[in-house]
Amino acid sequence: MTGMVKSLNVSVATSLLLFEAFRQRQAAGMYEKSRLSPSEFEQLLFEWSWPSVAAAKRRDGKPYPSLGADGEILPESD
């Protein structure tokens, strides 16, 4: 097999593998609740959403600001 057929077979095999892994994890209840604590979730969400701001806050030793429902940085209340 060459070209498009070989590429299609690899794509189909990969999708089947990923679907089966998802199905098994779902059957085991792994998606029913988060395995992260709420504070860990908030920290990772901020670091992944705002990496440059997170790096600056870490460098300055300051806490991360809160995020709004749409992922925006909320103004700090003084």
PyMOL commands that set and color helices and strands:
alter all, ss='L'
color gray80, all
select helices_A, chain A and resi 3-27+38-49+51-60
alter helices_A, ss='H'
color red, helices_A
deselect
rebuild
show_as cartoon
